[in-house]
Amino acid sequence: MTAPATIRPRRSVLYMPGSNARALDKARSLDVDALILDLEDAVAPHAKETGREQIREALAQGGYGHREVVIRINGLSTPWGAADLDMAIAARPDAILLPKVSSPADLERVAHKLNAARVPGSVRLWAMMETPLAMLNAAAIAAAAANPETRLSCFVMGTNDLAKETRAALVPGRAPMRPWLMTCVAAARAYGIDIVDGVYNTLDDEAGFAAECREGAEMGMDGKTLIHPKQVAPCNAAFTPAEADIAWARRIIAEFEKPENASKGAIQVEGRMVERLHAEMGARLVAIADAIAARTS
């Protein structure tokens, strides 16, 4: 029983403002799966150029270890977007995060520039899902991943912008947003890409943050975007498979791999009926757990 070969943990995805050199340096020591070095919302207009240069220098220096490094650029329709993209093309991060994606064409424009510049395919595109049109076009946007040239590998939910654009309330449990969140989860899964949840804005509400992490995990999100290092540990805990679940997955996989079960679609394990699909689900769970265990700082 095998899992996809490109499994990568994305439990904790921390925004770091590109204009804050100290934050960019501190990020090298944080127990986080991915970093979004931000040039958009976290950087004031007068600091965009400084942020761009500091991110360039930080990536040139390196030292981020296992952490997936993503640059969030400004939209190409803004005064800063073109220069941001040029810098990102030269810096070669793990991914470029495009804000306010509302249609596949938004991704295709950036992908065309990357391909024309002969940027290696290992540099991926992530899409911010934060507009009403993005919610209506989620399936079409995710379907862009079927074309390798678009490089799409992850959705990032922009719940603050989505609340602003739709006038939906940001309330505990996120009832107004759940249909959109689940629509994006379904679209991501349909086309084999990851999806990470939006940020939690209240830093001193540990119980509320933990609850929203659990909600995201229950929805099927791969992880959550974060706004402060103090959120990393509880977020990692929420999105790390439980030891009991890992052991059960390994047991199911082992049973289906026995020669006598090779042609069976369902078997009994410890008094419970399990189907082959449970072994396939377990293979991914084990792969995530193994990838987390294999991380080195």
Beta strands, then each sheet from edge to edge (+ up, - down):
strand 1: 12-17
strand 2: 34-38
strand 3: 68-72
strand 4: 95-98
strand 5: 124-129
strand 6: 152-157
strand 7: 194-197
strand 8: 223-226
strand 9: 266-269
strand 10: 272-275
sheet 1: 1+ 2+ 3+ 4+ 5+ 6+ 7+ 8+ 1+
sheet 2: 9+ 10-
end
